[in-house]
Amino acid sequence: MQQARPVTTNQNGPHEDTEAAVRRHLESEFLKPIQEHNQQAFDEINAQVENWGGPIILDSCCGVGESTAKLAEIHSDAMVIGVDKSAHRVDRHSHYQTSENGQRYWVVRADLNDFWRLANRAGWQPRQHCIFYPNPWPKSAHLARRWHGSPVWKDVVALSGELHMRSNWSLYLLEVAQALKVSGHYADISLLSDDAEPITPFERKYKNSGQALWQLHANLSKES
């Protein structure tokens, strides 16, 4: 089995510009136009959300959707929505489907830079928002490509609910905790339990390679 390489970076700690970038984005408006295909994808799933009217769990960066199906098994009372921009990953979802037909979840192809803004405009308030193993963009010059360093961060916070993140790069989650503090929220970071069942293919690969896996939790429904 091929081993997963650990994250390598030219940073010695959390990026020194994290807090400044977060403040700048919190105080400005993200004006990038919404792409038509993202609007269409959102409108289709939003119709399901409006018809449902119950609790929602958002699984962002869901990849092949294995985590989406597993979250739906755990939270049978909720509608679980997985979102990923990769057609290649989303099209592979059926291979990772773990649930019987009729389960209340969907896997949607869309860019989260647009999807999160549209969800906010529509008044979504997910009970949980999961972001498992986002692309770390580990080079120091790539801070703006990390979710917490990008203009859409304000929308992540505004979606509220319980934020759950996982990463094999602890610096990423430390930066997220900084970004949350600037945004008025407290985050708890801990090691993922060794006996935790992998919820994504990446998590399984990292675990099999002996890497430390980290998790972050924050309740965005209340201010710290």
N, C-alpha and C positions, 0 to 999 in steps of 0.2 A: 504493500500500500504506500502510495506517495505521501510523504510527510508535508504538512502545511508549513510554510516558512513564517517565522514570527515577523511582526511589523518592524521595519527598520526606519529610523528617522534621524534627521540632523538637529532635532530639538533635544535639549537637556531636561526639559520640564514643560509644563503647560505654556502655550504660546503667550508671550508678553503682551500681545495686542488683542487678546481675546476680549477683555472687558471693554476696551475702547470700541471694538467692532460691534459688540452687542449694543452698547449705548447708542451708537450712531444709527443702527438699524431700528432700534426701538423708537427713535425720535423722527424717523423718516418713513415715507410711504413707498412701497415696492410697486413701481409703475410699469414693469414689464408686461406687455399685452398677453392675455390668456390665449394659448393656441387652440385652434378650433377643435382638433381631435381630443384634446384634454377636456374642453367644455362638453363635448358630446359624451365622452366616457363618464364624466361626473353627472350629467343630467340623467343618464340611464340608471346609475346606481342611486342617485338621490331620489328618484321616483320610488325605488324599493324602500329606501329609508323612510320616506313620508308615509308610505302604505303600512310600514311596520309599526312605527311609533313607539317602539320599546328601546331597551338599552343597546348601545352600539359599542363595539370594540374595533378600533382601527389598527391594522397591522401594516405599518408603512415599511417600505423596502422589503416586501415579502418574498422577493425572488420567485422560486417555484411554487410557493404557497403551502409548503409543508407546515410551517408555523400557523398559517391561517386555519388549516383544517384541524390542527391540534388544539388551537385556542377555542375553536367552535365545539370540540368535544368537551373541553374543560368548562366552558361557559355556555351551557345549553339553553340558557334563558336569553341570550343576547344574539344580535346579528353581528357577525364578524366580517369585516371588509379588508381584504388584502390588496395592497396597491404596489405596483412596481412598473418602472418605465420600460423594462426589457421585454420585448416580444418573445425572444428566445426562451427566457426563463418562464414567463407566464404560460407559454404554449406547452411547457413540460409539466404543468401542474398535475395532470391526471395521473402521472406516474407516482406522485407523492401523496395522492389523496388517501386519507386514512379513515374516512368516515363513510357511513352508509348514505345512500341517496336520500334526499329530503332534508339534509342538514342546512341550517340557516347561515350560510356564508357564501361570499362571492370573492373572486380574484379579478382585479381590474387592472388593465394596462393604462397607465397615465403617468405624467411627470409630476412629482410631488410639489415642485415649485408652483405649479398651477393648482393642483388638486387641493392642497392645504388652504390656499386662499379662497377657493370656491367653497370648501367645506365651512370656512368661517363665515363667508357671506350668507350661506344658507342656514347658519345658526346651529351647526352640528355641535354637540357637547358629548363626545364619547366618554363612556365610563372608564375605559382604559385606552391608552395610546401606546402601542408597542413599536419600538424601532430596534430590531435585532441585527447586530453586526453591519452597520452602515459602512460604506466605503470610507476608510480612515483618512484618505488623502494625506499621507504622513509627512510629506515635505513641508518645511516651515512656510514656504512661499504659497502653499495651498490652503491657508486658513480659511479664505473666503469660500472655498468649495466644501468645507465641512458645514453640516447643517447649522450648528450654533454660531458660525461665522458668516452666515449668508443672510441676505435681506428677508428671507422667508421665516427666519427664526421667530419673529414676532407672531406669526400665525401659528407656529407650533405651540407657543405659550398660550395664545388666546383660545386654542381648542380646549384647554382645561382638562379635567379628568386626571387619572393616575398615569403618569409617564413611566414606562418601563423600557429600559435600554440595556443591551448587552454588547460587549466588545472584548476582543482579545488584546486590545491596546488600552491600558489603564489611563494613559495621558488623555485619550479622547474623552473618556468619561469625567476625568478631573476638569477638563475644559468645559464640558457640559454643565458640571456643577457650578463652575464660576459664572457661566452664562445665566444659569437659573438664579443665582444669587443676585446678579445685577437686575434680573427681571422680577425680583421680589419673592423667590421661592427657595426652599431648602431641599437639598438632595442627599440621599443616603447611598453610599457606594460600598459594595462588599464583594467578596469572592463568591462565584457561583459554586454551589455544593458539588462535591465530586460525584455524588450519587444522583444528580439531576439528569433526567433523561434528555438527550439532545433534542432541541425543538426545530433546528434548521440544519441543512446539509453542511453549512459552514461550521456551525457549532460542533457537529459530529467530527468533522475533519480536524478542527483545532484541538478538540479533546483527545482524539486518537493520536495526535502529535505531541501530547504532553504539555500543551500551552495552558497557562493560567487564564481563566475566563472570569470576566468581571461583570457585575450588574449594577444598575443605577435605578433608584426609585424616587419619585417625587410626586407629591399631591399638588397638582396645579389648580385645584379647585379652591385652595385656600392660600393666603399669603403667609410667609414666614414672619 
